[in-house]
Amino acid sequence: MKKQNSWVDYRDLKSRISVLDVMKHFGVELTTQNGIQYHGPCPLPGHSGNGDNPNAFSMNIEKNAWRCLTHCGSGNVIDLHLRMNGGDPENKGLFRETALTMQEIFLGGEMTMPSTPSKKLLVCPPKNLEPNEQLKFSLNVKSDIPYLTNEKRFDSELLSSLGIGWVGKGMFSGRVVVPIHNREGQLVAYAGRGLKETDIKKRGRWLLPKNFHKSLELFNQHRALECDLESDGLVVVEGFWSTLRWHQAGFPAVGLMGSSLSNQQLGQIATMTSIVWLMLDNDEAGKKAREKVVLQLAEKVAVRLVNYPEDSPHTQPEDFTPEELLKLLPK
């Protein structure tokens, strides 16, 4: 019987057990292509599509990820074992239990807790990029302005506590600024949102400092780390306002500050949780980026899509109320 306090290193588990091992364990044979990609009918219990479709299921042993191209979604090796056992993918508590089971089956029992978890290596900045330096100043802002309280529907007290608001001088003069912190909570940059069309046409809708590397940071990460991420999971979105809308809803969220996911951001997410709820914008760019980001995330974590309601006029998470967002999560 598994001990409730047994140690499990998800990253090590996913590096030592392949999706091919799981398929062999369950007696499933797939057709190989180039030795890396495997295809076949979807073997997952509860698959509601054509069970004879030879191209419905895809498995990449190099990325150690799987994907049902028609109905069942995608995920990593732990997620695959959970699904093959008929487990409910929305039951967050099953993920750790499944990992412990796999540890016993494939690795011969419990692992000893390392003195320095190897997953910390994931957060080292790429060699060609210097870490973003901590700012030695903070900006004085005015949070109670119509753009933020009326148009974006944020409470001025919340905005003030987060340091978000309008500034009247400096490089962000006439713009609304959003503070960006690193995972340790150190202020490393501001992003400035233009309000006047003349300023937007001249300097862009969002303005970031030239020496700031946004690929090294996840917006709101330091706040999300204070939550129970292994139990609730983590919502990943694109923009600042969408992140804050989920924050308003009381659910941990981080923003990519764009529609692409860098390797550094992927590594940071993998150290935070094993469950990700992905909700990119529902516009052309977001839809195009979604498939790539899902495959990237599936290498490290279990991925769930937060779907927009059918015929919804909304194109971003920020368009919903906090209550509406929470209703989009499966029970």
Legacy VTK file of the C-alpha trace (Angstrom):
# vtk DataFile Version 3.0
C-alpha trace
ASCII
DATASET POLYDATA
POINTS 331 float
0.000 0.000 0.000
1.298 3.444 -0.890
2.164 5.774 1.963
0.341 9.085 1.915
3.570 10.960 2.600
5.651 9.113 -0.030
7.939 11.443 -1.936
7.460 11.758 -5.669
9.582 13.860 -8.014
7.323 14.450 -11.019
10.111 15.694 -13.235
12.320 12.657 -12.525
9.373 10.316 -13.003
8.556 11.819 -16.398
12.192 11.584 -17.496
12.560 7.895 -16.547
9.222 6.468 -17.703
8.217 6.803 -21.357
4.769 6.855 -22.900
5.856 3.721 -24.756
6.432 1.976 -21.390
2.877 2.838 -20.375
1.422 1.544 -23.635
3.342 -1.741 -23.281
2.140 -2.061 -19.688
-1.470 -1.869 -20.881
-0.832 -4.177 -23.857
-1.409 -1.512 -26.508
0.537 -1.668 -29.779
0.859 1.353 -32.042
2.418 1.811 -35.467
5.752 3.621 -35.461
6.785 6.352 -37.867
10.466 7.373 -38.083
11.088 5.698 -34.738
9.813 8.709 -32.767
6.167 9.215 -33.638
3.586 6.486 -32.991
0.021 6.358 -34.329
-3.043 4.207 -33.930
-6.678 4.104 -32.820
-7.289 5.934 -29.552
-6.932 3.353 -26.725
-8.300 5.582 -23.951
-11.407 4.298 -22.130
-14.377 6.508 -22.820
-13.111 7.659 -26.230
-16.295 8.828 -27.934
-14.993 9.007 -31.493
-14.421 6.393 -34.152
-12.597 3.593 -32.354
-11.179 2.257 -35.622
-9.618 5.526 -36.816
-5.934 4.552 -37.286
-4.762 8.150 -36.977
-6.816 9.303 -33.990
-4.048 8.813 -31.428
-0.497 10.155 -31.641
2.453 9.590 -29.319
5.895 11.236 -29.472
8.560 9.350 -27.506
11.114 12.147 -27.926
8.801 14.665 -26.255
7.272 11.915 -24.088
3.791 13.235 -24.811
0.548 11.909 -26.263
-2.445 13.411 -28.012
-5.861 12.264 -29.164
-6.490 14.258 -32.320
-10.260 13.964 -32.158
-11.750 13.851 -28.650
-9.623 13.094 -25.580
-7.093 15.913 -25.443
-3.395 15.526 -24.673
-0.971 15.162 -21.802
2.233 13.747 -20.361
3.163 10.222 -19.316
1.517 10.440 -15.866
-1.665 11.789 -17.388
-1.609 8.919 -19.918
-1.387 6.266 -17.200
-4.234 7.937 -15.298
-6.442 7.976 -18.401
-5.601 4.384 -19.375
-6.779 3.296 -15.928
-10.112 4.973 -16.608
-9.383 7.808 -14.175
-11.286 11.062 -14.407
-8.839 13.681 -15.771
-10.722 16.412 -13.897
-10.073 14.715 -10.535
-6.948 16.602 -9.465
-6.249 14.305 -6.516
-5.693 11.327 -8.818
-2.551 12.795 -10.401
-0.287 12.256 -7.370
-1.866 8.879 -6.640
-1.176 7.810 -10.227
2.439 9.022 -9.991
2.990 6.947 -6.849
1.473 3.894 -8.559
3.763 4.335 -11.569
6.714 4.703 -9.220
5.943 1.269 -7.777
5.255 -0.412 -11.128
8.088 0.982 -13.234
10.750 2.077 -10.723
10.359 -0.505 -7.989
8.971 1.580 -5.160
9.516 4.844 -3.390
12.127 7.429 -4.297
14.230 9.168 -1.701
13.771 12.905 -1.449
16.796 14.674 -2.960
18.561 17.260 -0.803
18.313 19.733 -3.695
15.358 18.928 -5.984
16.559 18.565 -9.564
13.568 20.555 -10.854
15.280 23.738 -9.622
17.618 23.409 -12.594
14.682 24.256 -14.840
14.596 27.874 -13.708
18.169 28.749 -14.695
18.112 31.502 -17.343
19.326 30.599 -20.843
23.052 31.275 -21.255
22.477 33.957 -23.887
20.143 36.038 -21.675
21.072 37.807 -18.463
18.458 37.702 -15.680
16.257 40.763 -15.474
17.670 43.123 -12.866
15.625 44.289 -9.903
14.443 47.883 -10.252
15.700 50.387 -7.714
12.537 52.483 -7.923
8.750 52.210 -8.044
6.280 54.479 -9.805
3.591 56.568 -8.172
0.306 55.689 -9.848
-3.308 56.822 -9.908
-5.527 53.739 -9.905
-8.977 55.357 -9.824
-9.361 56.212 -13.511
-12.309 55.342 -15.839
-10.236 53.097 -18.133
-9.441 50.748 -15.248
-12.561 50.989 -13.086
-15.264 51.402 -15.751
-13.912 49.912 -18.979
-11.827 47.112 -17.436
-14.063 46.712 -14.359
-11.328 46.456 -11.735
-11.671 47.711 -8.186
-9.456 50.745 -7.560
-8.379 49.437 -4.137
-7.220 46.161 -5.673
-5.344 48.024 -8.406
-3.712 50.332 -5.870
-2.554 47.363 -3.770
-0.991 45.839 -6.899
0.688 49.085 -7.967
-1.344 49.370 -11.179
-2.448 52.770 -12.430
-1.884 55.869 -14.544
1.387 57.822 -14.483
1.910 61.382 -15.635
5.644 61.572 -16.289
8.639 59.569 -17.442
8.831 57.069 -20.306
5.293 55.861 -19.496
3.781 59.335 -19.287
0.037 59.234 -20.038
-0.085 55.437 -19.851
-1.420 52.864 -17.404
1.449 50.844 -15.954
1.499 47.254 -14.701
4.401 46.137 -12.425
6.137 42.899 -13.434
7.874 40.812 -10.773
10.118 37.775 -10.989
9.292 34.511 -9.198
10.969 35.820 -5.999
8.640 38.828 -5.983
11.274 41.374 -6.998
10.093 44.225 -9.222
11.959 43.902 -12.536
9.959 46.015 -15.009
6.818 47.959 -15.824
4.581 47.497 -18.858
2.771 50.601 -20.066
-0.607 50.486 -21.816
-1.386 53.402 -24.126
-4.724 55.192 -23.736
-4.611 57.732 -26.562
-4.674 56.612 -30.198
-1.909 59.066 -31.121
0.370 57.539 -28.484
-0.594 53.984 -29.478
0.183 54.650 -33.147
3.521 56.184 -32.200
4.797 53.769 -29.536
2.464 50.755 -29.655
-0.437 49.583 -27.502
1.896 48.079 -24.874
5.338 49.504 -24.115
8.104 47.499 -22.398
11.662 48.579 -21.469
14.227 47.739 -24.141
16.463 45.622 -21.886
13.629 43.631 -20.331
13.409 39.946 -21.355
9.769 38.956 -20.963
10.586 35.364 -21.982
12.261 34.939 -18.568
9.207 35.885 -16.507
5.604 34.874 -15.917
3.339 37.730 -14.937
1.790 37.208 -11.471
3.943 34.143 -10.744
5.015 35.331 -7.289
1.369 35.622 -6.196
0.339 32.304 -7.757
3.117 30.540 -5.842
1.302 31.395 -2.604
-1.644 29.180 -3.651
-2.230 25.423 -3.456
-1.248 24.799 -7.072
-0.996 21.015 -6.867
-4.585 20.837 -5.688
-6.198 23.547 -7.815
-3.865 23.685 -10.788
-2.687 26.851 -12.526
-4.448 28.901 -15.197
-2.178 30.119 -18.018
-3.383 33.044 -20.139
-1.868 35.622 -22.453
-2.315 39.139 -21.129
-2.135 41.238 -17.990
-5.856 42.007 -17.700
-6.856 38.373 -18.286
-4.462 37.272 -15.551
-5.936 39.809 -13.157
-9.491 38.714 -13.966
-8.614 35.191 -12.852
-6.867 36.711 -9.829
-10.139 38.516 -9.057
-11.913 35.161 -9.256
-9.587 33.813 -6.575
-7.932 31.277 -8.889
-4.117 31.183 -9.363
-3.091 32.415 -12.787
-0.032 33.567 -14.717
0.297 35.512 -17.954
2.702 34.743 -20.791
2.641 38.425 -21.825
1.951 37.230 -25.360
0.735 34.141 -27.213
4.023 32.215 -27.203
5.549 30.060 -24.461
9.313 30.226 -23.988
11.389 27.309 -22.714
12.158 29.314 -19.587
8.471 29.942 -18.909
7.723 26.253 -19.505
10.385 25.283 -16.994
8.994 27.657 -14.388
5.446 26.343 -14.857
6.694 22.764 -14.427
8.216 23.671 -11.039
4.942 25.227 -9.889
2.356 22.541 -10.613
1.564 19.358 -12.500
-1.851 20.608 -13.691
-2.395 23.531 -16.076
-5.636 25.092 -17.283
-4.893 26.819 -20.603
-7.067 29.709 -21.774
-5.433 31.676 -24.578
-7.355 34.410 -26.374
-10.146 33.245 -28.648
-8.950 35.291 -31.622
-7.011 34.200 -34.702
-3.593 34.574 -33.043
-4.709 32.763 -29.886
-6.269 29.869 -31.776
-3.155 29.508 -33.914
-0.860 29.500 -30.876
-3.033 27.158 -28.788
-2.002 23.904 -30.505
1.706 24.651 -30.186
1.462 25.759 -26.554
-0.588 22.660 -25.649
2.106 20.373 -27.068
4.837 22.297 -25.239
3.011 22.093 -21.922
2.118 18.427 -22.413
5.827 17.556 -22.242
5.903 18.634 -18.590
2.393 18.834 -17.139
-1.185 17.646 -17.571
-3.051 20.169 -19.726
-6.743 21.060 -19.619
-8.317 23.560 -22.005
-10.733 26.150 -20.632
-13.175 26.433 -23.529
-15.120 29.515 -24.476
-18.903 28.989 -24.509
-20.321 28.261 -27.955
-21.338 31.465 -29.770
-19.738 33.567 -27.006
-18.903 37.119 -28.129
-15.944 37.166 -25.727
-12.440 36.769 -27.135
-10.357 37.112 -23.961
-10.639 35.914 -20.348
-10.747 39.555 -19.245
-14.133 39.904 -21.016
-15.806 37.597 -18.475
-16.803 38.368 -14.917
-14.918 36.439 -12.196
-18.035 34.364 -11.553
-18.400 33.518 -15.243
-14.770 32.369 -15.431
-15.143 29.953 -12.531
-18.199 28.403 -14.198
-16.047 27.557 -17.240
-13.952 25.141 -15.180
-15.329 21.571 -15.248
-16.733 20.424 -11.921
LINES 1 332
331 0 1 2 3 4 5 6 7 8 9 10 11 12 13 14 15 16 17 18 19 20 21 22 23 24 25 26 27 28 29 30 31 32 33 34 35 36 37 38 39 40 41 42 43 44 45 46 47 48 49 50 51 52 53 54 55 56 57 58 59 60 61 62 63 64 65 66 67 68 69 70 71 72 73 74 75 76 77 78 79 80 81 82 83 84 85 86 87 88 89 90 91 92 93 94 95 96 97 98 99 100 101 102 103 104 105 106 107 108 109 110 111 112 113 114 115 116 117 118 119 120 121 122 123 124 125 126 127 128 129 130 131 132 133 134 135 136 137 138 139 140 141 142 143 144 145 146 147 148 149 150 151 152 153 154 155 156 157 158 159 160 161 162 163 164 165 166 167 168 169 170 171 172 173 174 175 176 177 178 179 180 181 182 183 184 185 186 187 188 189 190 191 192 193 194 195 196 197 198 199 200 201 202 203 204 205 206 207 208 209 210 211 212 213 214 215 216 217 218 219 220 221 222 223 224 225 226 227 228 229 230 231 232 233 234 235 236 237 238 239 240 241 242 243 244 245 246 247 248 249 250 251 252 253 254 255 256 257 258 259 260 261 262 263 264 265 266 267 268 269 270 271 272 273 274 275 276 277 278 279 280 281 282 283 284 285 286 287 288 289 290 291 292 293 294 295 296 297 298 299 300 301 302 303 304 305 306 307 308 309 310 311 312 313 314 315 316 317 318 319 320 321 322 323 324 325 326 327 328 329 330
